[in-house]
Amino acid sequence: MNFPFYIAKRYVRSKSSQNAVNVINFITFLVTVIGSAALFVVLSGFAGLKTFSLSFSNTFDPDLKALPATGKFFSITPDQEEQLSQIDGLAFYSKELEEKVYLKHREKGHIAFIKGIDTNYTHVTGIDSTLLYGTWRINSQEAVAGIGVTNILGVTINQYRNPLVVLALKPGKGSLTQKSLKTKSLVLSGVYSVEENLDKKYVFAELPEVQQLLEKKPNEVSGVNFKLKDVSQLAGIRGKIASIFGNKVILKDRQELNSTLHRMLNTENLATYLIFTLVLGIALFNVVGAIIMMILDKLQNLKTLYSLGTTLKELRRIYFVQGVLVTGLGGLIGVVTASLLIWSQIAFGWLKITPSLAYPVEYQFINVLIVFGTIFILGIIASKIASSRITKKMISI
């Protein structure tokens, strides 16, 4: 067996004759356990929050979307639609037309977006699964709105006597008058609920009706949504779609459609990790003090070992290995303890955001590696600093 490792292992398991040294060693070990457990819990919590936040976009956004390269609208020809239907790996595609409008119901008003969609829209997104009440029924007279819109306007479903009124500007220039507005009355058949901002943003209506309201041609759209059979084929299918539309459109996947949200979540995750790593680093420097105390406590043993032929390098390695063992064992116990907490939260949801919503957490193996890697690196640095305090002058006295 490696001599420094053998001695270091005995020092880790044995108690010192000085009670103060034992207390310091216990506190150092406890700090390592708590620090590693806290870091793992925070990383798991952020992983859960990220998945929870992105679940809204996974429901609302398609796998891939074509947006106009310039302006707000572009045209799609029957020949292009035929070419899209022949792309292998493309499950569905859906056309949409979106524009900002003014919504009115009785004496209340609200600025939102009307989104004209075709019958394939519910196949390329999971928006119909977010229906809060009512039915997902969209036709020339009926539409679906977000719960935020209905709360602001005080409108409910099936109000045939007092329908929702949509006011849209006619294309063109000139002063704003009553003649420059087009109106459309819609009865809400259902109400969806996704996320606060999205709930206040959209009213879904039939595509031809919205094209007529906005005075657009039947082939004019503001976007085309795509559902893939296998998302792993995204790059190849993206290239085929791009060749059909040319430079008229910009293609964006789900992450690119929510790039701001992704950047924000990644930045927050990184900042939190760095803060907790800094705290953990400061805490792990207790290892430096604990090892120095052990060196002083075992000074006579060091002198004996040195007299028996142990080199200075091997003596330093004994305490270096001891520090790595203490931090490694503390990190392992901390991760195991934190894992039990995370699994219990996933299984029982004992920590609640609301009475019906458990705090989202996610157990990821990459976070285990991150915590172990962080503990290991900080432990090596602290152990190296402490073990370097052993000098020839100290053990020669």
Steps between C-alpha positions, in 0.01 A plus 500: 500500500617854430670621820367864508147374424522239778609757761248761378217246524598417860508872588151549353357216713693564823426761764748749633600515864407868490123553520525840325654332194216245490241779516672691217519185287130425558396857412714487184339173393150630581557821300610291200188282523262797536673702227494221242139411587392865468672537163336183366154603627533844337612353167214247507255777586617713207484199269138448606416868457658503154298197390186648654553838329577344163196272523291806409695550178491126425121522510463830318778486238559257211816299434591739218351823372538703181482877550525776236856615433374854441175665601222324686347280231601275212321292239492123472405354163312175430817361342696569821227332704522196277878485548458529878258208507760282327780561755586172671503541879255792505185393684287815464525864403261779590454852367425798722435872472567717802445872555447743786136606546277679746251283685178645636224359716232734625689791662834324538789485256833322466783493244600147405582281200256311284651182360328344203572126487405207281376158607851355523609745770404268787709226337820708492456645852337380819298818551167314516629309806515830692125555474373613840130474426267491202595323176768558238256595224618754243296602197372811325312614810682340794846544649710406803669756729735496795376524857685832533301650211168380641579633847595845368194530276254318724394272217406134535427218259183470292402868531302521177315814601815686606784359287863608504565778247833505315615829345785493246661776298454486125827488303610838365600845611313802622335631814319263733125521454204270548525400135858381544386229742351161422302311761422138559273351767606172656337272755746324729458123501785434741765654723862382524756551775875467443693781665404850613651694208377256237155485661461874444647501151300283260159435354495200263265524204448337160771583246275606207299729729815670629634536144176668404506723810856613425428522122766243413500257208419132567865407455640775726616386845724622780645156577500130426533251786654155460464179700780247451465122529846485657660814646846346451449555124451875553813612313422300184133598485593862572723501193223356280248760617753779446556384141124520434451855634841639406596826666139606562490347849707448812472159663513478880481197725333501841812616683561784253138612535561532874864607492449774760344257745778246444771763551333628816465151650858403411639827638308463826613139533865593440486797739346289777756223446789747521361661816452166674842382378656812653324432830602134483858600419519726802348227716742237371794708610410368842678193364821706492466589867400146598795341321744752650361416844551130423856568388575675828325227699692222322830686485685239708369225270625698201846529652505127569396416145758739363771341715397156366564618145169645384570783257362853539296448182335189646420677827328779307315243292362337819315819597415583142328161463334546839347831389379350171348202685317727746357726229420206271318308773319815611398571140373144454289508816372847408392390152333184636313705763396759241393221261266360764349847544456546125346155453260559788394831345444333164303214660299688763521871408529605865624850408222698329497820293122505518267259679466301176847549345811333640833678459652356181830315539684270262765239577776519238817292497692796353434690823652212699814530287505880539479480881763226525726686258463825696564331836794305361672806348446718808611212724821456301579873522432514877694179568794618291518829688484327841746220421755747366535635857714196585859615465835337568565755772177402681578127521872538562461675834 
